[in-house]
């Protein structure tokens, strides 16, 4: 199913939950709607499903305007955050429910349910009840139930939010593989960046009811178009005094522009370790945190608190240690845009070993 959203607005009282949003999703894509709570993601999903009606604009599915088409006639499957399984029904009967509502033949129902049980890897537990299942198994049942009537569009509202971290990661991979196998257009809401980046073909970033940016995870990460996206994606930090960072004085001086930096833009270490030691400036380690695969350092550089990563293979740097810091790049915020600026001082020779 191809989706077009044209200038859609939805109000709740004086609040614009969705504010003049437009985008297109091509058939077969797996799309992540990402943004902070209250950004408008779930409201938009509910409008696509027919559970809410736009106050302005149009929703077009496969070339047909569906603003006034009821949910049951849109050809959509919906997976809820809390699974919404019927407790008194077995796994088999939960999956069969939508087909029974459509009065499908019994042999067709049995064939379709068995097909889906195999697809989601639950062939052996079709006779169990929801309370006998793990969180991951319940979510697979909910997924299979949504697919049973053969919808053209699958909508998922924070489908992994109620599942523990380890199982959630496993289900992300499983979901992506299932969607690719089935080939159905799918949209899922999440506030988890890792989830969106790992699963989605494309992401739509929302804030305060507005669509900030649409694109592939890699494109959005590398080329955020707005200050919000630059600050929201990754472990970004707004700099208090960007004009004090060597190499960026000119870029931020005009109009007192602000800037955003990410940990991977920051190189911290001893002189012999840095790529450009002669262009580095001094900093003080304020905090050091063990993050499993690396150390996370908070470093003060001329009143700017920066976050940097340090390999466990290198000598630990404790709070209070004096270090050298080289900033490879940062985002300069200029009005409604975010511009990536490279440090022009990448002219040092190779590190000097002392």
CORKA-V700156 format. One line per field, one symbol per residue. phi: phi as a letter, one per 20 degrees, with the letter a starting at -180 (. if undefined). psi: psi as a letter, one per 40 degrees, with the letter a starting at -180 (. if undefined). A space follows every 10 residues. Layout:
phi->???
psi->???
This chain:
phi->.edcddlecc dcmeeefccl ecaccfgned ddecrfgneo fffffffffn ecdffbncdc dlndfcgdef gfdemcdcde femleefedf ggffffgfff gelffgffff ffffffffge mcgecfeedg fedfffffff ffffffegfl febddcelfd fedfgffgff fgffffffff femefccceb defgffffef fccdedblnd eeacrfgfff ffcfecgfff eeemeebfee cffeefodgf fdffmlfebc cdgfeddcre gfeefcffde cfbcfebcce dneaedddce clneeddcdc fffegfdegn fecdccefab eeecmeccdf deffeecfff geec
psi->hhhhhhfhhh igbehgdhgf hhihhiheih hhhiiiheee ddddddddee eihidiaihh hfehhedehi deeefhihhi dedfihdeii dddddedddd defiiddddd ddddddddde ffdefdeiid eeiidddddd ddddddedeg iehhhhhgee deiidddddd dddddddddd ddfhhihihi ehdddddddi diihhihfei hdihiidddd ddghdidddd ddhagihhhd gdeehheedd dedhefiiii iideehhhai dedidgdeei iiihhdihhh fceiihhhhh hfehhihiih ieeihihihe ihiihhhdii hhhgbeihhh hihefgeiai ihh.
